[in-house]
Amino acid sequence: MSENTVVATDAAFDKLVAKGVTLVDFWATWCGPCRQIAPIVEQIALENQGNLTVAKLDVDQNGNTAMKYGVQSIPTLILFKDGEPVERLVGFRPKESLMSKIRPHLPQPANS
């Protein structure tokens, strides 16, 4: 993990995704594609600070949440908006493909 992402757990998951826009990366240490997408997820977290919370949930240590959201293959990225899942992205994807699904849910800048 980095300073740009938070660790998600079964115990604190609902509170984590309750408000705002949160991207949750469901992953495991043994998953090759998870390691491939990790730097992209980190970039997205860094570039969208203040508008997007990015969390990583290890499915081996937090199986209840993975089961609750029907995560059957990893990496799975689920975008939550005020506690509700609004996008599900399964497998490795390039950054722009991810952002094309995330961007419409981010807060829009106010017109000055």
C-alpha positions in Angstrom: 0.0 0.0 0.0 1.0 3.6 -0.3 0.1 6.9 1.3 -2.5 7.4 -1.5 -4.5 4.2 -0.8 -6.2 2.9 2.3 -6.5 -0.7 3.5 -10.1 -2.0 3.4 -11.2 -4.7 5.9 -14.4 -6.6 6.4 -14.9 -4.8 9.8 -14.7 -1.3 8.5 -15.8 -1.7 4.9 -19.3 -0.2 5.1 -18.1 2.9 6.8 -15.3 3.3 4.3 -17.6 3.3 1.3 -20.5 5.1 2.9 -19.8 8.7 1.7 -18.4 10.0 -1.5 -16.7 8.1 -4.3 -14.6 5.1 -3.4 -12.7 2.7 -5.7 -12.0 -0.6 -4.1 -9.4 -2.9 -5.5 -10.2 -6.5 -4.6 -6.8 -8.3 -4.8 -4.5 -11.0 -3.4 -0.8 -11.2 -3.0 -0.5 -14.3 -5.2 -2.4 -12.7 -8.1 -0.2 -11.7 -11.1 -2.8 -9.5 -12.8 -3.4 -7.8 -9.4 0.3 -6.9 -9.3 0.2 -5.6 -12.9 -2.8 -3.3 -12.2 -1.5 -2.0 -8.8 0.7 0.8 -10.2 -2.2 2.0 -12.3 -4.5 2.0 -9.3 -1.8 4.0 -7.4 -1.7 6.6 -10.2 -5.4 7.0 -10.2 -5.4 7.5 -6.4 -2.6 10.1 -6.6 -4.2 12.0 -9.5 -7.7 12.1 -8.0 -6.9 12.9 -4.4 -9.8 14.9 -2.8 -12.3 13.5 -5.3 -11.8 9.8 -4.9 -10.8 7.4 -2.1 -8.9 4.4 -3.3 -8.9 1.3 -1.1 -7.3 -2.1 -1.4 -9.0 -5.2 0.0 -7.1 -8.5 0.3 -9.7 -11.1 -0.5 -7.7 -13.8 1.4 -7.9 -11.8 4.6 -11.4 -10.3 4.0 -13.5 -13.0 2.4 -16.8 -11.8 3.8 -16.8 -8.5 1.9 -15.6 -10.2 -1.3 -18.4 -12.8 -1.0 -21.0 -10.0 -0.2 -20.2 -8.3 -3.5 -19.9 -11.5 -5.5 -16.2 -11.1 -6.3 -15.3 -14.4 -8.1 -12.1 -13.4 -10.0 -9.4 -10.9 -9.2 -8.5 -8.2 -9.8 -12.0 -6.8 -9.5 -12.4 -3.1 -9.0 -15.8 -1.9 -7.7 -16.6 1.8 -7.7 -18.9 2.9 -4.8 -20.8 6.2 -4.7 -22.3 7.0 -1.3 -22.3 3.3 -0.3 -23.8 1.9 -3.5 -21.7 0.0 -6.1 -22.0 1.9 -9.4 -19.3 0.2 -11.6 -17.6 -3.2 -11.6 -14.4 -3.7 -13.6 -13.0 -7.2 -13.7 -9.5 -8.1 -14.9 -6.5 -6.0 -16.0 -7.4 -2.8 -17.9 -5.3 0.1 -19.0 -5.6 3.3 -17.0 -7.7 5.2 -19.5 -10.2 2.3 -19.7 -10.5 2.5 -15.9 -10.8 6.3 -15.9 -13.5 6.2 -18.6 -15.7 4.3 -16.1 -14.7 6.3 -13.0 -14.7 9.8 -14.4 -18.5 10.2 -14.8 -19.0 9.5 -11.0 -16.4 12.0 -9.7 -17.5 15.3 -8.4 -17.7 17.9 -11.2 -15.7 21.1 -10.7 -17.9 24.2 -10.0 -18.0 26.7 -12.8 -16.4 30.0 -11.7 
